[in-house]
């Protein structure tokens, strides 16, 4: 879909992973030596297995981009430009970020219990708590020296 990927060993995961190039923030050349794999596998961006939890979301016309941006199992036309999409979810944090980003343009209609009751609300509460904690230690507005006279 127009994205470039690179396969490589992830030290954090301790295994081979696929990375989308536009999401790599930095790279560092190391003096590490390794044996090249004898049977390299072509990188696959994402391939969920049947046990991966799925979520069904109704999307407003402004959010239809989700069906082109993310792998999905099914798309159902709901009329008036709305669609229902079934997405595999490998991480709750990914789902939370997506739902916060979509705001009122998305309505969760099916959610496995292991993904929580309301992931969007839980993420929004955590984000708000961070801002409140940051604001508590700083006065509102720019520093006095930068305020207009």
C-alpha positions in Angstrom: 0.0 0.0 0.0 2.8 2.4 -0.8 4.7 1.8 2.5 8.3 0.6 2.7 9.4 -2.1 5.2 12.7 -3.5 6.4 13.2 -6.8 8.2 15.7 -7.0 10.9 16.6 -8.4 14.4 14.9 -6.4 17.2 17.0 -6.4 20.3 14.0 -5.4 22.4 11.8 -8.3 21.2 14.8 -10.7 20.9 13.6 -11.9 17.5 13.3 -10.9 13.9 10.7 -8.2 13.2 9.4 -6.1 10.4 9.7 -2.3 10.6 7.9 0.3 8.6 10.6 2.7 7.4 8.6 5.9 7.9 8.1 5.0 11.6 11.8 4.5 12.3 12.9 7.6 14.4 16.7 6.9 14.4 19.3 4.3 13.6 22.7 3.7 15.0 25.6 1.8 13.4 27.0 -0.7 15.9 30.2 -2.7 15.8 28.3 -5.9 16.2 29.1 -8.9 14.0 26.5 -11.5 13.2 26.1 -14.4 10.8 23.7 -13.6 8.0 20.7 -16.0 8.0 21.0 -18.8 5.5 17.2 -18.8 4.7 16.0 -15.2 5.0 12.3 -14.8 5.0 10.7 -12.0 3.0 9.2 -9.4 5.4 5.4 -9.6 5.9 3.9 -6.4 7.3 1.2 -8.1 9.4 -0.4 -11.5 9.3 -2.9 -12.1 12.1 -3.6 -15.7 13.1 -7.1 -17.0 13.9 -6.7 -16.6 17.6 -5.9 -12.8 17.4 -8.8 -10.9 19.0 -11.1 -8.9 16.6 -13.0 -5.7 17.2 -16.0 -4.5 15.1 -16.2 -0.7 14.6 -18.8 1.4 12.8 -17.0 4.2 11.0 -18.4 7.5 9.8 -17.6 8.6 6.3 -14.7 10.8 7.6 -13.1 7.6 9.1 -13.4 5.3 6.1 -9.6 5.7 5.6 -9.2 3.0 8.3 -10.3 0.3 5.9 -7.5 1.2 3.5 -4.8 1.8 6.2 -5.2 -1.3 8.4 -5.6 -5.0 7.7 -9.2 -6.1 8.2 -11.3 -9.2 8.0 -14.5 -7.8 6.8 -16.2 -4.5 5.6 -19.9 -4.1 5.7 -21.7 -1.2 4.0 -24.1 0.5 6.5 -25.4 3.1 4.1 -25.0 6.9 4.1 -21.2 6.4 3.7 -20.9 4.5 7.0 -19.1 1.1 7.2 -18.6 -1.6 9.8 -15.1 -3.0 9.8 -13.7 -5.9 11.7 -10.1 -5.4 12.7 -7.6 -7.8 14.2 -6.1 -6.3 17.4 -2.7 -7.6 18.7 -2.2 -4.8 21.3 -4.7 -2.9 23.4 -2.5 0.2 23.2 -2.9 0.2 19.4 -6.6 0.0 19.6 -6.7 2.8 22.2 -4.7 5.1 20.0 -6.8 4.4 17.0 -10.1 5.0 18.9 -8.8 8.2 20.4 -7.7 9.4 17.0 -11.1 8.6 15.5 -13.1 10.2 18.2 -16.8 10.4 17.5 -16.3 9.0 14.0 -16.0 5.5 15.4 -18.4 3.4 17.4 -17.2 0.1 18.9 -19.9 -2.5 18.4 -18.1 -5.7 19.3 -15.1 -5.9 21.7 -13.6 -9.1 23.2 -13.6 -8.9 27.0 -9.8 -9.2 27.2 -9.5 -5.8 25.5 -11.4 -4.1 28.3 -14.8 -2.4 28.6 -14.1 0.9 26.9 -10.5 1.3 25.6 -11.1 4.8 24.2 -12.3 6.2 27.5 -9.5 4.4 29.4 -6.8 5.9 27.1 -8.4 9.4 27.2 -8.4 9.3 31.0 -4.7 8.4 31.1 -3.9 11.2 28.6 -5.9 13.7 30.6 -4.2 12.6 33.8 -0.8 13.2 32.3 -1.8 16.7 31.2 -3.2 17.5 34.6 -0.1 16.3 36.3 2.1 18.4 34.0 -0.1 21.5 34.4 -0.1 21.2 38.2 3.6 22.0 38.4 3.5 24.9 35.9 1.5 28.1 35.8 -1.0 28.6 33.1 0.1 30.5 30.0 3.7 31.5 29.0 6.3 32.6 31.5 5.9 36.2 32.9 8.9 37.3 30.9 7.1 36.3 27.6 3.7 37.8 28.4 2.7 40.9 26.5 2.8 44.1 28.6 
